[in-house]
Amino acid sequence: MTETLNNICLDQEVIVKQIKGDGMLKRRLMDLGFIPEASLKCILISPFKDPKAYRINNNTIALRNIDAKNIEVVYANN
């Protein structure tokens, strides 16, 4: 089942399938490590649920939900 990154819960592991969005945003996300087939995990959710922090390639990256909506993921256990 395909989902967007902003909808995953704390401690869920997912795999990036596709990045949508305009050229600059897509490039920025890819530079941060959000590339197809990369696995990541939601490790922190702020008190107001925006932004969320993700662990990817041994780095912690915080993304706003508006940016995370552009990343399509599938659950790692599928």
C-alpha positions as CSV (number, residue, x, y, z in Angstrom):
1,M,0.0,0.0,0.0
2,T,1.4,3.4,-1.0
3,E,1.3,6.2,1.5
4,T,2.8,9.6,1.8
5,L,5.6,10.2,4.4
6,N,3.6,12.8,6.4
7,N,1.1,10.1,7.4
8,I,3.4,7.6,8.9
9,C,3.5,7.1,12.7
10,L,6.3,7.2,15.2
11,D,8.7,4.2,14.9
12,Q,7.3,3.1,11.6
13,E,9.8,2.0,9.0
14,V,9.1,2.7,5.4
15,I,10.8,2.6,2.0
16,V,10.8,5.6,-0.4
17,K,9.1,4.8,-3.7
18,Q,8.8,8.2,-5.4
19,I,9.3,11.9,-4.9
20,K,6.8,14.3,-6.4
21,G,6.9,18.0,-6.6
22,D,8.7,20.8,-8.5
23,G,12.3,20.6,-9.5
24,M,13.8,22.5,-6.6
25,L,11.9,20.7,-3.9
26,K,12.5,17.3,-5.5
27,R,16.2,18.1,-5.8
28,R,16.4,19.3,-2.1
29,L,14.7,16.1,-0.8
30,M,17.0,13.9,-2.9
31,D,20.1,15.8,-1.6
32,L,18.9,15.1,1.9
33,G,18.8,11.3,1.2
34,F,15.2,10.8,0.3
35,I,15.9,8.7,-2.8
36,P,13.9,5.8,-4.2
37,E,14.5,2.5,-2.4
38,A,16.0,4.3,0.7
39,S,14.6,3.0,4.0
40,L,13.8,5.4,6.8
41,K,12.0,5.6,10.1
42,C,10.0,8.3,11.9
43,I,11.9,8.9,15.2
44,L,10.3,12.1,16.6
45,I,7.1,14.0,16.2
46,S,6.9,17.5,17.5
47,P,4.2,18.5,20.0
48,F,2.1,20.1,17.3
49,K,2.7,17.2,14.9
50,D,4.7,19.3,12.5
51,P,7.6,18.9,11.8
52,K,8.5,15.2,12.2
53,A,12.1,13.9,12.3
54,Y,13.2,10.9,10.3
55,R,16.3,8.7,10.5
56,I,17.7,8.0,7.1
57,N,21.3,6.8,6.3
58,N,22.3,7.3,9.9
59,N,21.2,11.0,9.7
60,T,18.3,12.7,11.4
61,I,16.3,15.0,9.1
62,A,13.3,17.1,10.2
63,L,10.7,17.8,7.5
64,R,7.6,19.8,7.5
65,N,4.4,17.9,6.7
66,I,3.9,20.0,3.6
67,D,7.2,18.8,2.2
68,A,6.8,15.2,3.4
69,K,3.5,15.0,1.4
70,N,5.7,14.9,-1.7
71,I,7.3,11.6,-0.7
72,E,5.5,8.4,-1.5
73,V,6.5,5.4,0.6
74,V,5.5,1.8,1.3
75,Y,5.7,0.1,4.6
76,A,8.9,-1.9,5.1
77,N,7.2,-5.0,6.4
78,N,5.3,-5.4,3.1
